[in-house]
Amino acid sequence: MSFKDKHALEILPGRIAALEADISRLNAVLDDIDLYARRPADFATATKELEAAQAALAGAEEQWLALEMLREELEGSQEARA
């Protein structure tokens, strides 16, 4: 694995956790049933931020999975050689 891939594999779990926390926070904001009526601009902003965070989370999870599979594949081929 390249240094970049190893580094990404190390930092992605933290990024995923941060995105999950952000999604949870935004869902809590949007759980306010009166938010749209009281502050439609805040509702729209939170909705857009939630969509972006969900997309970023999906991308980070896919990247982590691909890198983890690559790591396991490389470790398996190294063990087979030994």
Backbone as CSV, one residue per row, in Angstrom:
resi,resn,N_x,N_y,N_z,CA_x,CA_y,CA_z,C_x,C_y,C_z
1,MET,0.848,-1.183,0.000,0.000,0.000,0.000,0.895,1.249,0.000
2,SER,0.419,2.261,-0.638,1.162,3.514,-0.658,1.011,4.214,0.690
3,PHE,1.886,5.156,0.935,1.803,5.941,2.172,0.449,6.645,2.250
4,LYS,0.001,7.169,1.122,-1.282,7.883,1.073,-2.430,6.955,1.473
5,ASP,-2.413,5.723,0.962,-3.464,4.761,1.297,-3.423,4.389,2.775
6,LYS,-2.214,4.147,3.296,-2.079,3.811,4.717,-2.573,4.948,5.593
7,HIS,-2.220,6.171,5.216,-2.652,7.337,5.993,-4.174,7.471,5.956
8,ALA,-4.747,7.298,4.778,-6.205,7.387,4.647,-6.885,6.323,5.497
9,LEU,-6.338,5.113,5.500,-6.907,4.021,6.287,-6.863,4.337,7.777
10,GLU,-5.854,5.074,8.203,-5.737,5.452,9.609,-6.701,6.565,10.001
11,ILE,-6.912,7.535,9.113,-7.738,8.687,9.490,-9.220,8.525,9.161
12,LEU,-9.546,7.608,8.262,-10.955,7.461,7.869,-11.887,7.076,9.020
13,PRO,-11.506,6.190,9.942,-12.438,5.894,11.042,-12.824,7.138,11.854
14,GLY,-11.873,8.023,12.076,-12.183,9.269,12.785,-13.088,10.169,11.985
15,ARG,-12.839,10.240,10.690,-13.692,11.059,9.816,-15.102,10.495,9.765
16,ILE,-15.206,9.181,9.686,-16.519,8.537,9.665,-17.270,8.820,10.960
17,ALA,-16.579,8.709,12.090,-17.213,8.990,13.389,-17.673,10.444,13.465
18,ALA,-16.855,11.362,12.971,-17.231,12.782,12.991,-18.446,13.044,12.102
19,LEU,-18.476,12.418,10.943,-19.624,12.581,10.049,-20.888,11.987,10.664
20,GLU,-20.757,10.845,11.321,-21.918,10.239,11.989,-22.441,11.150,13.090
21,ALA,-21.526,11.772,13.837,-21.934,12.699,14.900,-22.629,13.916,14.296
22,ASP,-22.103,14.426,13.192,-22.704,15.574,12.527,-24.096,15.223,12.011
23,ILE,-24.240,14.045,11.439,-25.548,13.601,10.947,-26.537,13.483,12.106
24,SER,-26.083,12.954,13.214,-26.942,12.834,14.388,-27.379,14.214,14.884
25,ARG,-26.437,15.156,14.916,-26.748,16.517,15.352,-27.762,17.160,14.413
26,LEU,-27.554,17.014,13.113,-28.470,17.610,12.143,-29.852,16.960,12.198
27,ASN,-29.900,15.659,12.414,-31.197,14.996,12.575,-31.922,15.523,13.802
28,ALA,-31.181,15.793,14.875,-31.798,16.348,16.086,-32.369,17.735,15.799
29,VAL,-31.651,18.535,15.025,-32.148,19.861,14.655,-33.425,19.723,13.832
30,LEU,-33.403,18.795,12.888,-34.560,18.633,12.006,-35.726,17.906,12.677
31,ASP,-35.493,17.307,13.832,-36.572,16.666,14.577,-37.544,17.683,15.174
32,ASP,-37.138,18.935,15.226,-38.006,20.000,15.727,-39.118,20.217,14.705
33,ILE,-40.327,19.789,15.062,-41.438,19.835,14.097,-41.852,21.261,13.724
34,ASP,-41.478,22.227,14.539,-41.851,23.614,14.257,-40.727,24.402,13.578
35,LEU,-39.608,23.785,13.331,-38.461,24.508,12.771,-38.795,25.142,11.427
36,TYR,-39.425,24.398,10.544,-39.730,24.937,9.214,-40.652,26.152,9.317
37,ALA,-41.629,26.080,10.198,-42.578,27.193,10.341,-41.912,28.418,10.979
38,ARG,-41.026,28.190,11.951,-40.391,29.296,12.660,-39.192,29.875,11.907
39,ARG,-38.375,28.993,11.353,-37.128,29.443,10.716,-36.870,28.622,9.443
40,PRO,-37.592,28.933,8.379,-37.450,28.136,7.148,-36.029,28.153,6.576
41,ALA,-35.308,29.243,6.734,-33.932,29.306,6.220,-33.032,28.334,6.980
42,ASP,-33.204,28.245,8.304,-32.420,27.305,9.106,-32.765,25.865,8.734
43,PHE,-34.047,25.626,8.471,-34.472,24.292,8.047,-33.802,23.921,6.719
44,ALA,-33.807,24.835,5.772,-33.204,24.574,4.465,-31.700,24.340,4.595
45,THR,-31.035,25.139,5.421,-29.597,24.982,5.624,-29.287,23.631,6.254
46,ALA,-30.032,23.271,7.280,-29.807,21.992,7.956,-30.072,20.821,7.014
47,THR,-31.076,20.939,6.181,-31.395,19.880,5.222,-30.262,19.703,4.219
48,LYS,-29.741,20.810,3.701,-28.630,20.735,2.744,-27.375,20.168,3.414
49,GLU,-27.108,20.610,4.643,-25.945,20.101,5.364,-26.079,18.609,5.646
50,LEU,-27.284,18.160,5.973,-27.523,16.743,6.228,-27.283,15.923,4.965
51,GLU,-27.786,16.383,3.844,-27.578,15.674,2.580,-26.091,15.583,2.248
52,ALA,-25.366,16.673,2.456,-23.928,16.688,2.169,-23.177,15.748,3.115
53,ALA,-23.550,15.759,4.381,-22.888,14.889,5.358,-23.169,13.417,5.056
54,GLN,-24.395,13.111,4.659,-24.731,11.725,4.319,-23.955,11.262,3.090
55,ALA,-23.809,12.130,2.108,-23.041,11.783,0.908,-21.562,11.614,1.259
56,ALA,-21.035,12.493,2.095,-19.633,12.394,2.509,-19.400,11.114,3.309
57,LEU,-20.352,10.758,4.160,-20.238,9.526,4.942,-20.223,8.310,4.026
58,ALA,-21.113,8.284,3.062,-21.145,7.153,2.125,-19.816,7.038,1.371
59,GLY,-19.283,8.157,0.944,-18.007,8.146,0.240,-16.865,7.692,1.128
60,ALA,-16.834,8.164,2.368,-15.778,7.777,3.305,-15.864,6.291,3.635
61,GLU,-17.073,5.790,3.810,-17.243,4.364,4.105,-16.804,3.503,2.922
62,GLU,-17.142,3.928,1.714,-16.727,3.184,0.523,-15.209,3.192,0.384
63,GLN,-14.592,4.345,0.626,-13.139,4.442,0.537,-12.477,3.558,1.588
64,TRP,-12.990,3.608,2.815,-12.420,2.785,3.887,-12.535,1.301,3.535
65,LEU,-13.690,0.887,3.040,-13.901,-0.514,2.692,-12.937,-0.955,1.587
66,ALA,-12.776,-0.139,0.570,-11.866,-0.476,-0.526,-10.429,-0.591,-0.021
67,LEU,-10.015,0.344,0.827,-8.652,0.307,1.357,-8.449,-0.878,2.294
68,GLU,-9.450,-1.184,3.085,-9.349,-2.319,4.007,-9.261,-3.629,3.226
69,MET,-10.025,-3.744,2.170,-9.962,-4.946,1.341,-8.585,-5.066,0.674
70,LEU,-8.042,-3.953,0.216,-6.712,-3.946,-0.386,-5.662,-4.368,0.643
71,ARG,-5.769,-3.827,1.858,-4.829,-4.171,2.920,-4.880,-5.665,3.220
72,GLU,-6.083,-6.197,3.354,-6.229,-7.622,3.635,-5.687,-8.480,2.490
73,GLU,-5.934,-8.047,1.270,-5.439,-8.780,0.108,-3.907,-8.794,0.094
74,LEU,-3.308,-7.638,0.358,-1.848,-7.559,0.372,-1.250,-8.372,1.510
75,GLU,-1.867,-8.327,2.674,-1.375,-9.114,3.803,-1.504,-10.613,3.510
76,GLY,-2.595,-10.993,2.877,-2.808,-12.399,2.534,-1.777,-12.891,1.538
77,SER,-1.443,-12.049,0.550,-0.447,-12.479,-0.438,0.942,-12.521,0.175
78,GLN,1.227,-11.668,1.144,2.524,-11.698,1.822,2.639,-12.942,2.712
79,GLU,1.549,-13.314,3.359,1.560,-14.504,4.208,1.699,-15.768,3.371
80,ALA,1.122,-15.769,2.179,1.197,-16.933,1.307,2.625,-17.149,0.818
81,ARG,3.369,-16.064,0.667,4.758,-16.159,0.219,5.677,-16.679,1.324
82,ALA,5.301,-16.426,2.580,6.182,-16.790,3.712,6.179,-18.274,4.013
